[in-house]
Amino acid sequence: MHNGIDLDVYFEIILYPVAGLFIIEMICRMVKIANWVKLLTQAVMCVGFGIAYLTMHVAHWLTAGVLLALAIALFYQARRSKLDPQKALY
């Protein structure tokens, strides 16, 4: 089933959030930002991409759902990392 979007667009839709996560990770490592701040920033980025993908002309429900689920996990890890850095997995 073809919905008018080429395969390269699907790769871009996947690539942008991954690149965002990677860039945030590298900047936080270089600047030595606290782990919970890094996780919180990554979660906010995932929520932003998730909402953007839900509101696109051709909505990408599955990708948005995965990004929002990842954001929930990142929010949880950020909270856990802030409360007790020794228990944090990252």
C-alpha positions, 0 to 999 in steps of 0.5 A: 500500500502506497500513501504517497511518501517515498522510502527516503522520507521514512528514513528521515523520520527515523533519523531525526530523533536518533540524531537528536538523541545522539547530539544531546548525548555528545553535548552533555558529555562534552559540557559535563551536564548532570545525567538527569538534565541530559535525560530530561532534555532527551525526553522533551525532544522525544515528546516534541518529535512525537507530537510533530509526527502525530500532527503531520499531514500523513501522521506517523502513529507508530513512530510517534507512539514509540517516541512517546513511550521512550519519552516516558521511560526517559522521564522516569530515568531522569527522576530516578537519576535526580533522586539517587544517582547511584541507582540510575542505569545510565 
